[in-house]
């Protein structure tokens, strides 16, 4: 695509992401799909439903940010192979976005009210990382995915044991994030300086703490 085409595609992705109109290429993870096919009741009491809804809202925000980061980094990539890698990762992350959107609806929960702000902030960070250079951009992906993987592991511990659908979604997301990080590392990602990694963790804590409620 031409630079203009890529810019228009990125704008279209932004609108779809913020509007909550994501469509997955992959179906729900097998454990969830089987549950739905069998019409198994989604039996959660009110406190469990509220907790699952809050945690899945945080996960949905993470996927909104992932779309913004990958779109920005694909726009600023200096090599065509890296651009294709970023675009492929964004497509796979769209599955996560669609799954978390659908699960929020099933739980009767809403997305974050601040999704446009989260998207804009993440897009700006992705542009900066991409402008610095491909190696650092890939290193940023590695660190982001490692932190997301850890965050999802915590959510697997916090999600109610009875919420099999949310747990299956998060488990599949965790596996995908690990693979994305491994691919970025294999492509030449450079480790980020310790202060920058700490700043990323602090920003993530602010985001997740806010999104849990808003």
TILUMTI-393100 format. One record per residue (C-alpha): x, y, z. Coordinates in nm, 2 decimals. Example, Ala and Ser with C-alpha at 12.3 -4.5 7.8 and 13.67 -1.06 7.14 Angstrom:
<<1.23, -0.45, 0.78>>
<<1.37, -0.11, 0.71>>
//
This chain:
<<0.00, 0.00, 0.00>>
<<0.10, 0.36, -0.05>>
<<0.17, 0.58, 0.25>>
<<-0.17, 0.74, 0.21>>
<<-0.34, 0.41, 0.19>>
<<-0.17, 0.29, 0.51>>
<<-0.27, 0.62, 0.68>>
<<-0.63, 0.57, 0.57>>
<<-0.63, 0.21, 0.68>>
<<-0.49, 0.31, 1.02>>
<<-0.76, 0.57, 1.06>>
<<-1.03, 0.31, 0.97>>
<<-0.88, 0.08, 1.23>>
<<-0.89, 0.35, 1.49>>
<<-1.26, 0.42, 1.43>>
<<-1.35, 0.06, 1.44>>
<<-1.15, 0.00, 1.76>>
<<-1.30, 0.29, 1.95>>
<<-1.65, 0.23, 1.82>>
<<-1.64, -0.13, 1.94>>
<<-1.69, -0.29, 1.60>>
<<-1.42, -0.55, 1.60>>
<<-1.46, -0.88, 1.41>>
<<-1.24, -1.18, 1.48>>
<<-1.09, -1.40, 1.22>>
<<-1.07, -1.68, 1.47>>
<<-1.37, -1.81, 1.66>>
<<-1.39, -1.80, 2.04>>
<<-1.12, -2.03, 2.20>>
<<-1.24, -2.39, 2.18>>
<<-1.33, -2.42, 2.55>>
<<-1.57, -2.12, 2.51>>
<<-1.71, -2.23, 2.18>>
<<-1.79, -2.57, 2.32>>
<<-1.97, -2.41, 2.61>>
<<-2.18, -2.19, 2.39>>
<<-2.26, -2.48, 2.15>>
<<-2.38, -2.69, 2.44>>
<<-2.59, -2.40, 2.57>>
<<-2.42, -2.44, 2.90>>
<<-2.55, -2.18, 3.14>>
<<-2.32, -1.89, 3.23>>
<<-2.39, -1.92, 3.60>>
<<-2.22, -1.64, 3.79>>
<<-2.35, -1.47, 4.10>>
<<-2.37, -1.09, 4.11>>
<<-2.03, -1.03, 4.28>>
<<-1.85, -1.28, 4.04>>
<<-2.02, -1.12, 3.74>>
<<-1.91, -0.77, 3.85>>
<<-1.55, -0.88, 3.91>>
<<-1.53, -1.06, 3.58>>
<<-1.68, -0.76, 3.40>>
<<-1.42, -0.53, 3.56>>
<<-1.13, -0.75, 3.47>>
<<-1.25, -0.81, 3.12>>
<<-1.30, -0.43, 3.07>>
<<-0.93, -0.39, 3.17>>
<<-0.83, -0.66, 2.92>>
<<-1.04, -0.49, 2.65>>
<<-0.86, -0.16, 2.72>>
<<-0.53, -0.35, 2.68>>
<<-0.64, -0.47, 2.33>>
<<-0.75, -0.12, 2.24>>
<<-0.40, 0.00, 2.32>>
<<-0.24, -0.30, 2.14>>
<<-0.43, -0.19, 1.82>>
<<-0.30, 0.16, 1.85>>
<<0.06, 0.06, 1.92>>
<<0.08, -0.19, 1.63>>
<<-0.09, 0.05, 1.39>>
<<0.15, 0.33, 1.48>>
<<0.45, 0.11, 1.47>>
<<0.35, -0.03, 1.13>>
<<0.32, 0.33, 0.99>>
<<0.67, 0.42, 1.11>>
<<0.85, 0.09, 1.04>>
<<1.16, 0.15, 0.82>>
<<1.16, -0.20, 0.66>>
<<0.88, -0.38, 0.48>>
<<0.93, -0.71, 0.67>>
<<0.88, -0.53, 1.00>>
<<0.58, -0.35, 0.87>>
<<0.42, -0.68, 0.77>>
<<0.50, -0.83, 1.11>>
<<0.34, -0.54, 1.29>>
<<0.03, -0.56, 1.06>>
<<0.00, -0.94, 1.12>>
<<0.03, -0.89, 1.49>>
<<-0.24, -0.62, 1.48>>
<<-0.48, -0.86, 1.29>>
<<-0.42, -1.13, 1.55>>
<<-0.48, -0.88, 1.83>>
<<-0.81, -0.79, 1.67>>
<<-0.93, -1.14, 1.77>>
<<-0.86, -1.05, 2.13>>
<<-1.04, -0.72, 2.09>>
<<-1.35, -0.89, 1.95>>
<<-1.34, -1.17, 2.21>>
<<-1.32, -0.93, 2.50>>
<<-1.60, -0.71, 2.35>>
<<-1.83, -1.01, 2.32>>
<<-1.75, -1.13, 2.67>>
<<-1.83, -0.79, 2.81>>
<<-2.17, -0.80, 2.64>>
<<-2.23, -1.15, 2.78>>
<<-2.15, -1.03, 3.13>>
<<-2.37, -0.72, 3.10>>
<<-2.06, -0.50, 3.14>>
<<-1.95, -0.19, 2.94>>
<<-1.62, -0.10, 2.78>>
<<-1.41, 0.17, 2.93>>
<<-1.55, 0.52, 2.89>>
<<-1.20, 0.64, 2.82>>
<<-1.12, 0.42, 2.52>>
<<-1.06, 0.72, 2.28>>
<<-0.80, 0.85, 2.53>>
<<-0.63, 0.52, 2.57>>
<<-0.61, 0.47, 2.20>>
<<-0.47, 0.82, 2.13>>
<<-0.21, 0.78, 2.41>>
<<-0.09, 0.44, 2.29>>
<<-0.08, 0.55, 1.93>>
<<0.14, 0.84, 2.03>>
<<0.38, 0.61, 2.22>>
<<0.39, 0.37, 1.92>>
<<0.48, 0.66, 1.69>>
<<0.77, 0.77, 1.91>>
<<0.90, 0.41, 1.94>>
<<0.88, 0.35, 1.57>>
<<1.05, 0.68, 1.48>>
<<1.35, 0.59, 1.70>>
<<1.43, 0.28, 1.49>>
<<1.32, -0.07, 1.41>>
<<1.54, -0.24, 1.67>>
<<1.40, -0.03, 1.95>>
<<1.05, -0.06, 1.81>>
<<1.08, -0.43, 1.83>>
<<1.23, -0.41, 2.18>>
<<0.93, -0.21, 2.28>>
<<0.70, -0.48, 2.15>>
<<0.90, -0.74, 2.34>>
<<0.87, -0.55, 2.67>>
<<0.50, -0.47, 2.61>>
<<0.41, -0.83, 2.54>>
<<0.60, -0.95, 2.84>>
<<0.42, -0.71, 3.07>>
<<0.09, -0.80, 2.92>>
<<0.16, -1.17, 2.96>>
<<0.23, -1.11, 3.33>>
<<-0.08, -0.90, 3.37>>
<<-0.30, -1.17, 3.21>>
<<-0.14, -1.43, 3.44>>
<<-0.26, -1.22, 3.74>>
<<-0.61, -1.20, 3.59>>
<<-0.62, -1.58, 3.56>>
<<-0.56, -1.59, 3.93>>
<<-0.83, -1.33, 4.01>>
<<-1.11, -1.44, 3.77>>
<<-1.37, -1.64, 3.95>>
<<-1.31, -2.02, 3.91>>
<<-1.67, -2.05, 3.79>>
<<-1.62, -1.81, 3.50>>
<<-1.48, -2.07, 3.26>>
<<-1.55, -1.86, 2.95>>
<<-1.35, -1.55, 3.06>>
<<-1.07, -1.78, 3.19>>
<<-1.05, -1.96, 2.85>>
<<-1.03, -1.63, 2.66>>
<<-0.76, -1.49, 2.89>>
<<-0.55, -1.81, 2.87>>
<<-0.56, -1.80, 2.49>>
<<-0.47, -1.43, 2.49>>
<<-0.18, -1.50, 2.72>>
<<-0.04, -1.77, 2.48>>
<<-0.07, -1.53, 2.18>>
<<0.10, -1.25, 2.37>>
<<0.39, -1.47, 2.46>>
<<0.43, -1.57, 2.09>>
<<0.42, -1.21, 1.97>>
<<0.70, -1.12, 2.22>>
<<0.91, -1.41, 2.11>>
<<0.86, -1.32, 1.74>>
<<0.97, -0.96, 1.81>>
<<1.27, -1.08, 2.00>>
<<1.37, -1.32, 1.72>>
<<1.33, -1.03, 1.47>>
<<1.60, -0.83, 1.64>>
<<1.43, -0.65, 1.93>>
<<1.68, -0.47, 2.16>>
<<1.63, -0.47, 2.54>>
<<1.49, -0.14, 2.67>>
<<1.67, 0.06, 2.94>>
<<1.56, -0.02, 3.29>>
<<1.41, 0.32, 3.36>>
<<1.20, 0.30, 3.04>>
<<1.07, -0.04, 3.14>>
<<0.98, 0.09, 3.49>>
<<0.80, 0.39, 3.33>>
<<0.60, 0.15, 3.11>>
<<0.50, -0.05, 3.42>>
<<0.39, 0.26, 3.60>>
<<0.18, 0.38, 3.30>>
<<0.02, 0.03, 3.28>>
<<-0.07, 0.04, 3.65>>
<<-0.24, 0.38, 3.60>>
<<-0.43, 0.26, 3.30>>
<<-0.55, -0.07, 3.45>>
<<-0.64, 0.09, 3.78>>
<<-0.86, 0.35, 3.60>>
<<-1.01, 0.11, 3.35>>
<<-1.12, -0.13, 3.63>>
<<-1.38, 0.14, 3.73>>
<<-1.41, 0.36, 3.42>>
//
